[in-house]
C-alpha cells in the first residue's frame, strides 16, 4: 500500500526500508529496528527526485 501511495515499485520500497534498519546495540542487545523518520525523509527525497 505504501509503494502504491508513493508511486514506487515494491522492490525500491524494500531497498529503502532495508537501508534504514539500525542494528542491535553492541551487536547483542535489542532487536534491529527501522528509523521511521529517516525512512519517511528518504521516501520524500525519492518522490521529489522522481517528480523533478
mmCIF file of the N, C-alpha and C atoms, coordinates in Angstrom:
data_MODEL
# 
_entry.id   MODEL 
# 
loop_
_atom_site.group_PDB 
_atom_site.id 
_atom_site.type_symbol 
_atom_site.label_atom_id 
_atom_site.label_alt_id 
_atom_site.label_comp_id 
_atom_site.label_asym_id 
_atom_site.label_entity_id 
_atom_site.label_seq_id 
_atom_site.pdbx_PDB_ins_code 
_atom_site.Cartn_x 
_atom_site.Cartn_y 
_atom_site.Cartn_z 
_atom_site.occupancy 
_atom_site.B_iso_or_equiv 
_atom_site.pdbx_formal_charge 
_atom_site.auth_seq_id 
_atom_site.auth_comp_id 
_atom_site.auth_asym_id 
_atom_site.auth_atom_id 
_atom_site.pdbx_PDB_model_num 
ATOM 1   N N  . UNK A 1 1  ? 0.830  -1.189 0.000   1.00 0.00 ? 1  UNK A N  1 
ATOM 2   C CA . UNK A 1 1  ? 0.000  0.000  0.000   1.00 0.00 ? 1  UNK A CA 1 
ATOM 3   C C  . UNK A 1 1  ? 0.876  1.256  0.000   1.00 0.00 ? 1  UNK A C  1 
ATOM 4   N N  . UNK A 1 2  ? 1.981  1.212  0.730   1.00 0.00 ? 2  UNK A N  1 
ATOM 5   C CA . UNK A 1 2  ? 2.874  2.375  0.770   1.00 0.00 ? 2  UNK A CA 1 
ATOM 6   C C  . UNK A 1 2  ? 3.497  2.600  -0.601  1.00 0.00 ? 2  UNK A C  1 
ATOM 7   N N  . UNK A 1 3  ? 3.925  1.526  -1.244  1.00 0.00 ? 3  UNK A N  1 
ATOM 8   C CA . UNK A 1 3  ? 4.535  1.654  -2.572  1.00 0.00 ? 3  UNK A CA 1 
ATOM 9   C C  . UNK A 1 3  ? 3.551  2.266  -3.561  1.00 0.00 ? 3  UNK A C  1 
ATOM 10  N N  . UNK A 1 4  ? 2.302  1.823  -3.520  1.00 0.00 ? 4  UNK A N  1 
ATOM 11  C CA . UNK A 1 4  ? 1.287  2.381  -4.420  1.00 0.00 ? 4  UNK A CA 1 
ATOM 12  C C  . UNK A 1 4  ? 1.024  3.848  -4.109  1.00 0.00 ? 4  UNK A C  1 
ATOM 13  N N  . UNK A 1 5  ? 0.939  4.193  -2.829  1.00 0.00 ? 5  UNK A N  1 
ATOM 14  C CA . UNK A 1 5  ? 0.664  5.574  -2.437  1.00 0.00 ? 5  UNK A CA 1 
ATOM 15  C C  . UNK A 1 5  ? 1.808  6.507  -2.821  1.00 0.00 ? 5  UNK A C  1 
ATOM 16  N N  . UNK A 1 6  ? 3.034  5.990  -2.760  1.00 0.00 ? 6  UNK A N  1 
ATOM 17  C CA . UNK A 1 6  ? 4.200  6.813  -3.085  1.00 0.00 ? 6  UNK A CA 1 
ATOM 18  C C  . UNK A 1 6  ? 4.596  6.744  -4.549  1.00 0.00 ? 6  UNK A C  1 
ATOM 19  N N  . UNK A 1 7  ? 3.972  5.836  -5.294  1.00 0.00 ? 7  UNK A N  1 
ATOM 20  C CA . UNK A 1 7  ? 4.305  5.697  -6.705  1.00 0.00 ? 7  UNK A CA 1 
ATOM 21  C C  . UNK A 1 7  ? 5.651  5.027  -6.930  1.00 0.00 ? 7  UNK A C  1 
ATOM 22  N N  . UNK A 1 8  ? 6.028  4.107  -6.044  1.00 0.00 ? 8  UNK A N  1 
ATOM 23  C CA . UNK A 1 8  ? 7.290  3.385  -6.149  1.00 0.00 ? 8  UNK A CA 1 
ATOM 24  C C  . UNK A 1 8  ? 7.024  1.910  -6.393  1.00 0.00 ? 8  UNK A C  1 
ATOM 25  N N  . UNK A 1 9  ? 8.024  1.241  -6.925  1.00 0.00 ? 9  UNK A N  1 
ATOM 26  C CA . UNK A 1 9  ? 7.903  -0.211 -7.044  1.00 0.00 ? 9  UNK A CA 1 
ATOM 27  C C  . UNK A 1 9  ? 8.138  -0.840 -5.674  1.00 0.00 ? 9  UNK A C  1 
ATOM 28  N N  . UNK A 1 10 ? 7.624  -2.035 -5.499  1.00 0.00 ? 10 UNK A N  1 
ATOM 29  C CA . UNK A 1 10 ? 7.786  -2.732 -4.217  1.00 0.00 ? 10 UNK A CA 1 
ATOM 30  C C  . UNK A 1 10 ? 9.257  -3.011 -3.930  1.00 0.00 ? 10 UNK A C  1 
ATOM 31  N N  . UNK A 1 11 ? 10.037 -3.323 -4.951  1.00 0.00 ? 11 UNK A N  1 
ATOM 32  C CA . UNK A 1 11 ? 11.463 -3.603 -4.735  1.00 0.00 ? 11 UNK A CA 1 
ATOM 33  C C  . UNK A 1 11 ? 12.233 -2.351 -4.312  1.00 0.00 ? 11 UNK A C  1 
ATOM 34  N N  . UNK A 1 12 ? 11.866 -1.206 -4.873  1.00 0.00 ? 12 UNK A N  1 
ATOM 35  C CA . UNK A 1 12 ? 12.513 0.063  -4.493  1.00 0.00 ? 12 UNK A CA 1 
ATOM 36  C C  . UNK A 1 12 ? 12.173 0.411  -3.043  1.00 0.00 ? 12 UNK A C  1 
ATOM 37  N N  . UNK A 1 13 ? 10.918 0.208  -2.652  1.00 0.00 ? 13 UNK A N  1 
ATOM 38  C CA . UNK A 1 13 ? 10.500 0.464  -1.278  1.00 0.00 ? 13 UNK A CA 1 
ATOM 39  C C  . UNK A 1 13 ? 11.219 -0.479 -0.315  1.00 0.00 ? 13 UNK A C  1 
ATOM 40  N N  . UNK A 1 14 ? 11.321 -1.742 -0.674  1.00 0.00 ? 14 UNK A N  1 
ATOM 41  C CA . UNK A 1 14 ? 12.021 -2.709 0.168   1.00 0.00 ? 14 UNK A CA 1 
ATOM 42  C C  . UNK A 1 14 ? 13.474 -2.310 0.359   1.00 0.00 ? 14 UNK A C  1 
ATOM 43  N N  . UNK A 1 15 ? 14.122 -1.857 -0.690  1.00 0.00 ? 15 UNK A N  1 
ATOM 44  C CA . UNK A 1 15 ? 15.515 -1.417 -0.592  1.00 0.00 ? 15 UNK A CA 1 
ATOM 45  C C  . UNK A 1 15 ? 15.641 -0.204 0.327   1.00 0.00 ? 15 UNK A C  1 
ATOM 46  N N  . UNK A 1 16 ? 14.702 0.729  0.239   1.00 0.00 ? 16 UNK A N  1 
ATOM 47  C CA . UNK A 1 16 ? 14.742 1.902  1.117   1.00 0.00 ? 16 UNK A CA 1 
ATOM 48  C C  . UNK A 1 16 ? 14.536 1.506  2.579   1.00 0.00 ? 16 UNK A C  1 
ATOM 49  N N  . UNK A 1 17 ? 13.601 0.588  2.826   1.00 0.00 ? 17 UNK A N  1 
ATOM 50  C CA . UNK A 1 17 ? 13.363 0.134  4.198   1.00 0.00 ? 17 UNK A CA 1 
ATOM 51  C C  . UNK A 1 17 ? 14.610 -0.552 4.737   1.00 0.00 ? 17 UNK A C  1 
ATOM 52  N N  . UNK A 1 18 ? 15.206 -1.432 3.949   1.00 0.00 ? 18 UNK A N  1 
ATOM 53  C CA . UNK A 1 18 ? 16.403 -2.138 4.399   1.00 0.00 ? 18 UNK A CA 1 
ATOM 54  C C  . UNK A 1 18 ? 17.579 -1.193 4.640   1.00 0.00 ? 18 UNK A C  1 
ATOM 55  N N  . UNK A 1 19 ? 17.629 -0.093 3.917   1.00 0.00 ? 19 UNK A N  1 
ATOM 56  C CA . UNK A 1 19 ? 18.716 0.868  4.123   1.00 0.00 ? 19 UNK A CA 1 
ATOM 57  C C  . UNK A 1 19 ? 18.551 1.650  5.422   1.00 0.00 ? 19 UNK A C  1 
ATOM 58  N N  . UNK A 1 20 ? 17.351 1.638  5.992   1.00 0.00 ? 20 UNK A N  1 
ATOM 59  C CA . UNK A 1 20 ? 17.088 2.383  7.219   1.00 0.00 ? 20 UNK A CA 1 
ATOM 60  C C  . UNK A 1 20 ? 17.078 1.515  8.471   1.00 0.00 ? 20 UNK A C  1 
ATOM 61  N N  . UNK A 1 21 ? 17.410 0.242  8.337   1.00 0.00 ? 21 UNK A N  1 
ATOM 62  C CA . UNK A 1 21 ? 17.439 -0.650 9.503   1.00 0.00 ? 21 UNK A CA 1 
ATOM 63  C C  . UNK A 1 21 ? 18.658 -0.319 10.349  1.00 0.00 ? 21 UNK A C  1 
ATOM 64  N N  . UNK A 1 22 ? 18.418 -0.126 11.623  1.00 0.00 ? 22 UNK A N  1 
ATOM 65  C CA . UNK A 1 22 ? 19.501 0.122  12.575  1.00 0.00 ? 22 UNK A CA 1 
ATOM 66  C C  . UNK A 1 22 ? 19.708 -1.148 13.378  1.00 0.00 ? 22 UNK A C  1 
ATOM 67  N N  . UNK A 1 23 ? 20.948 -1.563 13.490  1.00 0.00 ? 23 UNK A N  1 
ATOM 68  C CA . UNK A 1 23 ? 21.267 -2.825 14.147  1.00 0.00 ? 23 UNK A CA 1 
ATOM 69  C C  . UNK A 1 23 ? 21.146 -2.781 15.657  1.00 0.00 ? 23 UNK A C  1 
ATOM 70  N N  . UNK A 1 24 ? 21.544 -3.873 16.247  1.00 0.00 ? 24 UNK A N  1 
ATOM 71  C CA . UNK A 1 24 ? 21.498 -4.016 17.701  1.00 0.00 ? 24 UNK A CA 1 
ATOM 72  C C  . UNK A 1 24 ? 22.592 -3.195 18.350  1.00 0.00 ? 24 UNK A C  1 
ATOM 73  N N  . UNK A 1 25 ? 22.405 -2.870 19.618  1.00 0.00 ? 25 UNK A N  1 
ATOM 74  C CA . UNK A 1 25 ? 23.409 -2.137 20.385  1.00 0.00 ? 25 UNK A CA 1 
ATOM 75  C C  . UNK A 1 25 ? 24.515 -3.126 20.758  1.00 0.00 ? 25 UNK A C  1 
ATOM 76  N N  . UNK A 1 26 ? 25.719 -2.821 20.408  1.00 0.00 ? 26 UNK A N  1 
ATOM 77  C CA . UNK A 1 26 ? 26.888 -3.676 20.648  1.00 0.00 ? 26 UNK A CA 1 
ATOM 78  C C  . UNK A 1 26 ? 26.705 -5.067 20.039  1.00 0.00 ? 26 UNK A C  1 
ATOM 79  N N  . UNK A 1 27 ? 25.939 -5.172 18.979  1.00 0.00 ? 27 UNK A N  1 
ATOM 80  C CA . UNK A 1 27 ? 25.688 -6.408 18.243  1.00 0.00 ? 27 UNK A CA 1 
ATOM 81  C C  . UNK A 1 27 ? 25.046 -7.505 19.096  1.00 0.00 ? 27 UNK A C  1 
ATOM 82  N N  . UNK A 1 28 ? 24.551 -7.170 20.308  1.00 0.00 ? 28 UNK A N  1 
ATOM 83  C CA . UNK A 1 28 ? 23.988 -8.177 21.200  1.00 0.00 ? 28 UNK A CA 1 
ATOM 84  C C  . UNK A 1 28 ? 22.614 -7.766 21.720  1.00 0.00 ? 28 UNK A C  1 
ATOM 85  N N  . UNK A 1 29 ? 22.478 -6.528 22.159  1.00 0.00 ? 29 UNK A N  1 
ATOM 86  C CA . UNK A 1 29 ? 21.288 -6.087 22.882  1.00 0.00 ? 29 UNK A CA 1 
ATOM 87  C C  . UNK A 1 29 ? 20.223 -5.540 21.943  1.00 0.00 ? 29 UNK A C  1 
ATOM 88  N N  . UNK A 1 30 ? 18.977 -5.922 22.188  1.00 0.00 ? 30 UNK A N  1 
ATOM 89  C CA . UNK A 1 30 ? 17.861 -5.385 21.428  1.00 0.00 ? 30 UNK A CA 1 
ATOM 90  C C  . UNK A 1 30 ? 17.672 -6.073 20.096  1.00 0.00 ? 30 UNK A C  1 
ATOM 91  N N  . UNK A 1 31 ? 16.744 -5.556 19.346  1.00 0.00 ? 31 UNK A N  1 
ATOM 92  C CA . UNK A 1 31 ? 16.417 -6.077 18.019  1.00 0.00 ? 31 UNK A CA 1 
ATOM 93  C C  . UNK A 1 31 ? 16.661 -4.985 16.983  1.00 0.00 ? 31 UNK A C  1 
ATOM 94  N N  . UNK A 1 32 ? 16.968 -5.377 15.751  1.00 0.00 ? 32 UNK A N  1 
ATOM 95  C CA . UNK A 1 32 ? 17.093 -4.376 14.693  1.00 0.00 ? 32 UNK A CA 1 
ATOM 96  C C  . UNK A 1 32 ? 15.770 -3.631 14.520  1.00 0.00 ? 32 UNK A C  1 
ATOM 97  N N  . UNK A 1 33 ? 15.844 -2.330 14.318  1.00 0.00 ? 33 UNK A N  1 
ATOM 98  C CA . UNK A 1 33 ? 14.651 -1.503 14.166  1.00 0.00 ? 33 UNK A CA 1 
ATOM 99  C C  . UNK A 1 33 ? 14.808 -0.608 12.937  1.00 0.00 ? 33 UNK A C  1 
ATOM 100 N N  . UNK A 1 34 ? 13.685 -0.082 12.477  1.00 0.00 ? 34 UNK A N  1 
ATOM 101 C CA . UNK A 1 34 ? 13.685 0.864  11.366  1.00 0.00 ? 34 UNK A CA 1 
ATOM 102 C C  . UNK A 1 34 ? 13.406 2.246  11.931  1.00 0.00 ? 34 UNK A C  1 
ATOM 103 N N  . UNK A 1 35 ? 14.247 3.207  11.595  1.00 0.00 ? 35 UNK A N  1 
ATOM 104 C CA . UNK A 1 35 ? 14.040 4.587  11.977  1.00 0.00 ? 35 UNK A CA 1 
ATOM 105 C C  . UNK A 1 35 ? 12.994 5.160  11.014  1.00 0.00 ? 35 UNK A C  1 
ATOM 106 N N  . UNK A 1 36 ? 11.764 5.285  11.494  1.00 0.00 ? 36 UNK A N  1 
ATOM 107 C CA . UNK A 1 36 ? 10.644 5.673  10.636  1.00 0.00 ? 36 UNK A CA 1 
ATOM 108 C C  . UNK A 1 36 ? 10.806 7.102  10.122  1.00 0.00 ? 36 UNK A C  1 
ATOM 109 N N  . UNK A 1 37 ? 11.340 7.992  10.937  1.00 0.00 ? 37 UNK A N  1 
ATOM 110 C CA . UNK A 1 37 ? 11.566 9.367  10.481  1.00 0.00 ? 37 UNK A CA 1 
ATOM 111 C C  . UNK A 1 37 ? 12.541 9.384  9.312   1.00 0.00 ? 37 UNK A C  1 
ATOM 112 N N  . UNK A 1 38 ? 13.656 8.682  9.451   1.00 0.00 ? 38 UNK A N  1 
ATOM 113 C CA . UNK A 1 38 ? 14.634 8.632  8.366   1.00 0.00 ? 38 UNK A CA 1 
ATOM 114 C C  . UNK A 1 38 ? 14.051 7.966  7.122   1.00 0.00 ? 38 UNK A C  1 
ATOM 115 N N  . UNK A 1 39 ? 13.228 6.946  7.314   1.00 0.00 ? 39 UNK A N  1 
ATOM 116 C CA . UNK A 1 39 ? 12.582 6.279  6.182   1.00 0.00 ? 39 UNK A CA 1 
ATOM 117 C C  . UNK A 1 39 ? 11.640 7.238  5.465   1.00 0.00 ? 39 UNK A C  1 
ATOM 118 N N  . UNK A 1 40 ? 10.833 7.981  6.212   1.00 0.00 ? 40 UNK A N  1 
ATOM 119 C CA . UNK A 1 40 ? 9.923  8.951  5.590   1.00 0.00 ? 40 UNK A CA 1 
ATOM 120 C C  . UNK A 1 40 ? 10.685 10.043 4.855   1.00 0.00 ? 40 UNK A C  1 
ATOM 121 N N  . UNK A 1 41 ? 11.794 10.499 5.415   1.00 0.00 ? 41 UNK A N  1 
ATOM 122 C CA . UNK A 1 41 ? 12.611 11.507 4.727   1.00 0.00 ? 41 UNK A CA 1 
ATOM 123 C C  . UNK A 1 41 ? 13.204 10.938 3.439   1.00 0.00 ? 41 UNK A C  1 
ATOM 124 N N  . UNK A 1 42 ? 13.650 9.683  3.483   1.00 0.00 ? 42 UNK A N  1 
ATOM 125 C CA . UNK A 1 42 ? 14.188 9.045  2.282   1.00 0.00 ? 42 UNK A CA 1 
ATOM 126 C C  . UNK A 1 42 ? 13.097 8.857  1.232   1.00 0.00 ? 42 UNK A C  1 
ATOM 127 N N  . UNK A 1 43 ? 11.895 8.493  1.673   1.00 0.00 ? 43 UNK A N  1 
ATOM 128 C CA . UNK A 1 43 ? 10.773 8.360  0.744   1.00 0.00 ? 43 UNK A CA 1 
ATOM 129 C C  . UNK A 1 43 ? 10.414 9.700  0.117   1.00 0.00 ? 43 UNK A C  1 
ATOM 130 N N  . UNK A 1 44 ? 10.420 10.759 0.924   1.00 0.00 ? 44 UNK A N  1 
ATOM 131 C CA . UNK A 1 44 ? 10.142 12.100 0.386   1.00 0.00 ? 44 UNK A CA 1 
ATOM 132 C C  . UNK A 1 44 ? 11.198 12.516 -0.616  1.00 0.00 ? 44 UNK A C  1 
ATOM 133 N N  . UNK A 1 45 ? 12.454 12.240 -0.317  1.00 0.00 ? 45 UNK A N  1 
ATOM 134 C CA . UNK A 1 45 ? 13.537 12.588 -1.244  1.00 0.00 ? 45 UNK A CA 1 
ATOM 135 C C  . UNK A 1 45 ? 13.421 11.786 -2.526  1.00 0.00 ? 45 UNK A C  1 
ATOM 136 N N  . UNK A 1 46 ? 13.075 10.522 -2.413  1.00 0.00 ? 46 UNK A N  1 
ATOM 137 C CA . UNK A 1 46 ? 12.905 9.675  -3.588  1.00 0.00 ? 46 UNK A CA 1 
ATOM 138 C C  . UNK A 1 46 ? 11.755 10.167 -4.451  1.00 0.00 ? 46 UNK A C  1 
ATOM 139 N N  . UNK A 1 47 ? 10.669 10.546 -3.802  1.00 0.00 ? 47 UNK A N  1 
ATOM 140 C CA . UNK A 1 47 ? 9.490  11.011 -4.531  1.00 0.00 ? 47 UNK A CA 1 
ATOM 141 C C  . UNK A 1 47 ? 9.773  12.342 -5.216  1.00 0.00 ? 47 UNK A C  1 
ATOM 142 N N  . UNK A 1 48 ? 10.499 13.238 -4.561  1.00 0.00 ? 48 UNK A N  1 
ATOM 143 C CA . UNK A 1 48 ? 10.782 14.541 -5.162  1.00 0.00 ? 48 UNK A CA 1 
ATOM 144 C C  . UNK A 1 48 ? 11.785 14.405 -6.315  1.00 0.00 ? 48 UNK A C  1 
ATOM 145 N N  . UNK A 1 49 ? 12.684 13.418 -6.246  1.00 0.00 ? 49 UNK A N  1 
ATOM 146 C CA . UNK A 1 49 ? 13.613 13.221 -7.341  1.00 0.00 ? 49 UNK A CA 1 
ATOM 147 C C  . UNK A 1 49 ? 12.910 12.629 -8.568  1.00 0.00 ? 49 UNK A C  1 
ATOM 148 N N  . UNK A 1 50 ? 11.844 11.866 -8.332  1.00 0.00 ? 50 UNK A N  1 
ATOM 149 C CA . UNK A 1 50 ? 11.069 11.327 -9.440  1.00 0.00 ? 50 UNK A CA 1 
ATOM 150 C C  . UNK A 1 50 ? 10.220 12.402 -10.089 1.00 0.00 ? 50 UNK A C  1 
ATOM 151 N N  . UNK A 1 51 ? 9.741  13.364 -9.288  1.00 0.00 ? 51 UNK A N  1 
ATOM 152 C CA . UNK A 1 51 ? 8.866  14.412 -9.806  1.00 0.00 ? 51 UNK A CA 1 
ATOM 153 C C  . UNK A 1 51 ? 9.652  15.484 -10.554 1.00 0.00 ? 51 UNK A C  1 
ATOM 154 N N  . UNK A 1 52 ? 10.872 15.740 -10.139 1.00 0.00 ? 52 UNK A N  1 
ATOM 155 C CA . UNK A 1 52 ? 11.607 16.852 -10.720 1.00 0.00 ? 52 UNK A CA 1 
ATOM 156 C C  . UNK A 1 52 ? 12.785 16.512 -11.446 1.00 0.00 ? 52 UNK A C  1 
# 
